[in-house]
Amino acid sequence: MEIFFTSTLLVAIAEIGDKTMLLAILLATRFKKPVSVIAGIFTATIANHALAAWAGSTLASIFMSEAFRYAVATGFILMAAWTLVPDKVDDDINVASQRGAFVATTIAFFFVEMGDKTQVATIALGAQYHAVWAVAAGTTLGMMIANIPAVFLGEQLVAKISLRTVHKIAAALFLVLGLWQFWELSNPA
C-alpha cells in the first residue's frame, strides 16, 4: 500500500498546473461533456502509466546496478527542479472534435502525457519499486484526483490555487524521494 499511496500523492500534487491538467480544462470547456472527458482521461492515463511503470521496472531489472539506482535517485532530484518550471498547453494541439469527447480526450491525453513530468515520474517509480500495477494504479488515481476537479471547475480552480506553491510542494516531494533513495544506497540494510 505504501507504493500505491506514494505514487498517488506524488502524481496528484505534480499534476496540478501541469499541461495535461490544462488540457483537461480545455477539453471540458470545448466538449461540455464532463463524464466523457473524465472517462477519456482515465483510459489514456491507465494505458500510458501502465506502460511507463512497466518500462521503469523492466529497465531497473535489466540495469540492476548501484549506478542505475543512483541514476534513478538523481532522476527524482532532477524532477524536483523540472516541477518548478511552469507548463502550458501548446497552442498547436489539435483535438479531433468530430470523433467525440471520449475518443478525442483519450487520444489527446495519451499523446500529451508522453514525456510529461508525471509519466517520467511513473517510470522512475516503476524503476524504484518494481510494482507495475501498484505504481500504475496509484499514479492514475493521482491524475484523476487532480483532473476531475479541473474538468468540473476548470478555470475557477486554477484562479484560486497558487500553482507556484503547489509546484514547490511537488518539487519538495520529488527531492525527498531522491534524497531518501540516496540515503538508502549509502546505508544498506
BELCORHU-V662087 format. One record per residue. RES is the residue in one small letter. SS is DSSP state (H for helix, E for strand, - for the rest). Layout:
RES,SS  RES,SS
This chain:
m,-  e,H  i,H  f,H  f,H  t,H  s,H  t,H  l,H  l,H  v,H  a,H  i,H  a,H  e,H  i,-  g,-  d,-  k,H  t,H  m,H  l,H  l,H  a,H  i,H  l,H  l,H  a,H  t,H  r,H  f,H  k,-  k,-  p,H  v,H  s,H  v,H  i,H  a,H  g,H  i,H  f,H  t,H  a,H  t,H  i,H  a,H  n,H  h,H  a,H  l,H  a,H  a,H  w,H  a,H  g,H  s,H  t,H  l,H  a,H  s,H  i,H  f,-  m,-  s,-  e,H  a,H  f,H  r,H  y,H  a,H  v,H  a,H  t,H  g,H  f,H  i,H  l,H  m,H  a,H  a,H  w,H  t,H  l,-  v,-  p,-  d,-  k,-  v,-  d,-  d,-  d,-  i,-  n,-  v,-  a,-  s,H  q,H  r,H  g,-  a,H  f,H  v,H  a,H  t,H  t,H  i,H  a,H  f,H  f,H  f,H  v,H  e,H  m,-  g,-  d,-  k,H  t,H  q,H  v,H  a,H  t,H  i,H  a,H  l,H  g,H  a,H  q,H  y,H  h,-  a,-  v,H  w,H  a,H  v,H  a,H  a,H  g,H  t,H  t,H  l,H  g,H  m,H  m,H  i,H  a,H  n,H  i,H  p,H  a,H  v,H  f,H  l,H  g,H  e,H  q,H  l,H  v,H  a,H  k,H  i,-  s,-  l,H  r,H  t,H  v,H  h,H  k,H  i,H  a,H  a,H  a,H  l,H  f,H  l,H  v,H  l,H  g,H  l,H  w,H  q,H  f,H  w,H  e,H  l,H  s,H  n,-  p,-  a,-
